[in-house]
């Protein structure tokens, strides 16, 4: 009788199969909510670090050009040449880790790959089709100059890796009139309106452009 009571106590203090299953279900539900969030935050930190790195690289390129030529690569200097092609040839040698030369053609399927910040609209190919450069770490740079200004689009993890969304892993810079290179969203850039160019509700085809400065400013 004593042995029977002892066994009964062990059984009573343990977990039933139903309790174990319920616990596993709860753990699974919690994991389903928390793991994607953790992954997203890790990716955001990686994209932010890569953005800072590439901004520094671009600034160094413009500074090296200035030291050698005694003038900034302003809009007037860039557009006084025979187009962006010449602009790329001017700055190419100042990159220390370039994988491809400036003869590489921009992606013909660019608009199929890249989207705005909210992921609802494709970026317009014609806005970034004046040249392309790939660095050794896979970073892809797209160039454009028109009557509105000179822009550089930087995909910090390469066009073969998603999300390929402006303001997420892809960021925009502008060469302003005095030759300074600024992150879009900074004062003096054309697409600085956060409500229009860094919003989940914007319908602009440049939505996400102003997020570049927002990310760099830790906002």
BELZI-V669652 format. One record per helix or strand of 3 or more residues. SS is the DSSP state (H for helix, E for strand). FROM is the first residue (numbers start at 1). TO is the last residue. If there is no record, write none. Layout:
BEGIN
<<SS;FROM;TO> <SS;FROM;TO>>
END
This chain:
BEGIN
<<H;2;13> <H;17;69> <H;75;79> <H;84;94> <H;110;113> <H;125;127> <E;132;135> <E;140;146> <E;149;155> <E;170;175> <E;181;183> <H;194;197> <H;211;216>>
END
